[in-house]
Amino acid sequence: MNCLDVFPRPHDTRLYEDIPASLWPIVYSTNYNITFIGLEKLHPFDAGKWGKIINFLRDEKLITDDTIVTAKEATEDDLLVVHTRRYINKLKAGKLAIERGWAINVGKYKIHSLSYGS
């Protein structure tokens, strides 16, 4: 029995897949580590903590890149399974951050930034 037997797919997606037993149930992407010219250091939330956790686990030889699951980006249809259209439209304000690497929504006092590693 796999997860699709218990939770049938709400739509065609590449997010629902069987994960080989050789992989730990740890999902990670370097895109989780958000940086923007040092401003992330001013934010109360440590935007690089996920990378620090992964690096600690690697340094301690508890995981390798071959034992973790690489996160996949959700499509809009994937997001609509668990979020409303209104919420998704609000998230689209971050589209500029994706296209240009950063964006500021002055009306909401939020800074969105992305840093893509190689």
N, C-alpha and C positions, 0 to 999 in steps of 0.2 A: 504494500500500500504506500502511495506517495502523497504528497501534500495536495495534489490536484484531485485525488479521490475524495478528500475531505472538504477541500475548498475549491469548487469548480471555478474556472476562469470566468470573470465577468465580461471579458472581451478579449480579442486576440492581443497578446502582449508578450514581450520577451522577458518580462520581469519574473514571471512565474516559471521556474524551472527546477528540475531536480539538481541538487548540489552533490557532487561526488563525496563519498564517505571520507576520502583522503583530505578534504578541506575542513578546517575548523569552522564553527559557526560564528566567524568574525567577518563582518562586511566592512570594507574600507576603500576609500578613494583619496588620492592626494588632493583632490578638489575640495575636500572637507576643511583644509587648512587655508583660511582666508587671510590675505595680507594686502595692505595698501599703503605704501610709502611710510610705514611705521605707525600709522594712525590706529592700527589694531591694538597697539599697546595702551592706548588711552581708553579703550572700551573695557568695562568691568568683566566681560566674558572673555576667557582666553581662547581666541579663535584658532590657535594652533595646538590646542591640547590633544586633539585626536592624533595628530602626527607624533606628538611626544609620547603618547601611550603606545602607539605602534612601534616607534623606535625603541622604547624601553623593552617591549616584549621581544623585539629582534635582538637587541643587545644581550638580553638574558638567554638567548637561544631557545625561547619558548615558541616562536613562530618564525616562518620564512615567507617570502612572497609567494611561494608555491603552496602554502597551507592556509591562506586567507582568501575569502571570496571578494572579487573586485566588484564594487558597486556599479550599477548601471543607471543611467539617467532615465527617469520616468517621462513618458509622453504625456501630453495633455489628457488623453483618454484614460491613462493610468491614474492620474491625479483626480479625475472626475469620479472615480469609483469611491473615493473617500472624502472629497471636498466639493463644495458648491461652486457653480460657475462664477458667482459673485466673488468668492474668495480667490479663485484662479485669476480673474481679471485684475484684482489688486496686486497679485504677484507679478503680473506682467510689467508692472512699474520697474521691476528689476531687469527688464529686457535690455535697457541701455547698459547696465552693468555687464551683461554678457557680451554685448556688441563692442563696448569700448573699454572694458576692464574695470570701470567704476561708474557710479551715478549717485547723486544726492537728491532725495525727495525732501525738499525744504519744508513742505507743508506737513510732513510727518516726522521730520527730524531724524531720518534714518539714512545711513550710508550703506550702500551695497557695493561690494567689490569682489572681484574674482581674481585669483592668481593661478594660472595653469602651469604646473610643473612639467618637465620633459620626461 
